Amino acid sequence: MRIRSGLLALAAALVALTGCAGNAQIAKGRLVPIDVPRERLEAAHAPRRIALLVGIKEFDDQRWHPLRFAEADVQDLAAVLQDRSLGAFDEVRILSSSPGHEEILRALRALAEVDRDERDTVLVYFSAHGTLARDGVGQLRRYLVAHDTRASDVPSTGIAMDEIKAAFDRLRSRRKVLVLATCHSGSGKSLLPEGLQRELAGIKGGFFVRPIEEVSRASVVLAAADWGEAAREDERLGNDIYTHFFVEALRSGADRNGDGAITVSEAHDYARRTTYAYTEGRQRPSAESTEVGVDPIVLVGRVARAGKPELYSYSARLDGFTVRVNGRPLADLPGGVAVEPGRLRIQVSKGIGPEILDETLRLGPGDRIDVETLLSRSGGRWEVAPRVALLGFLDARSRREVLGVVPGWGAAVSLRGWPAPSLSLRLDATTAFGRSRLESGAGSAPFGYQAITGGVSLPWRFEPAGLHGGALLAGPRLSAVWLERRFDLALAPPRQSLFTFMPGLLVGTDLPIGGGFRAGAELHLDWMVVQVDGENRSSGFAELLGGVGYRF
């Protein structure tokens, strides 16, 4: 029977091959319809909710004291995220057995592999020691202390916060939040090397200067304590203080605007206020991103309806300002507040100081207004600024043989917030004319001159809090220069002219002086090629402008 079955199979195979050989085209396969339920397809392509929670409680180096509640922090947050009636996260990864440097970096890389959709919601949380150290080039940086971090060599054995942020920013999701329940001030959940403690002890002021670390605008970074402050554990709460109230916000339903969901900004604002009150002002959690509130990241629930209008700001320059609505103080910034829909008068001031914003507008359900953007728009986006100027070449030879430093006047027109919120489109024009002399060893030759310059630039606006509404400007500029000279000598050519385009740079400052008027000064630095006596000469050209403008 076995031999007979094998012969039959061989015959069938020969018949199949013969049939194929008789055709000019051979089909190598067929499409087989598969009936997949629509629900399964939608589920396969649906965005996911993923979390990585890291708690580091014990350390090889005994100089890092153990943390009592780092593991409890991770477990409590995981419980609320995994609860199907609350966070309903699809995957919560936990590292709580005191992971080392490499294990944490591997976990971040693995997280990037499962975050495949920009609509995913991703939360990364650390409860650990944080510290400060000088890196290899002497830059002061923040570090996360891993299980195997040595206090004597933090840069090589710890994990730089900017390294964590870089890995976090590379995640595909545009709904992601990084929560740092650490500190770096040398107290609380931290330790500083003795040499650095002595160095920082000599710094005047209540807070240390922030290291230069940029945060991507696609990220939301929440810190349990502000720079230079201690993040604290608490025996009564059994947690890191900020983490306790962050979890409490998710469990208790801190839905500020009543839309059915608890967002990152709502949970953070609740935890920030309660942490500040619980520590009597010694710990001020912070948010380090302009994206908070722009694209809400929902952690609990689902947006079921348009919520109440919200006013918010997480700008450092508005820290300590109060938002009043219809004359009633409702919120201290940074943070946010929900208000009733309708026509509202919104005022912003600090202490007993004057209002920096006083505007009436109508808000409807679902509106979310950034106070800083409102402040920027209230002052007007357009500015016209007459200018007096000094124009001249940067090298002495060109000043002697072409044209010296001469006075002029002109104007600049700016459009703030275009093409990006931190940029401005700026157009300027300047003219100068008069008489001068060309000096040489044999004598001098008088001539009349006329110069016209114009440029377009895109300066970036940096608005430090110390300028009180003022700004520093810097950015690229493309300019054009037309220069004409007319000599009075019979043997000299009657006219000499030059026209050229030049790449350059604009730097300047812009300061409010009241009533919509602003004082400003700027320096244009350009590179150009000038032909003198048949010789092409490379030279720098500068314009120093100053004056008062009006914003509308």
Summary of the structure (lengths in Angstrom):
residues: 552
radius of gyration: 32.8
end to end distance: 98.9
largest distance: 123.8
contacts: 1716
relative contact order: 0.07
helix: 23%
strand: 40%
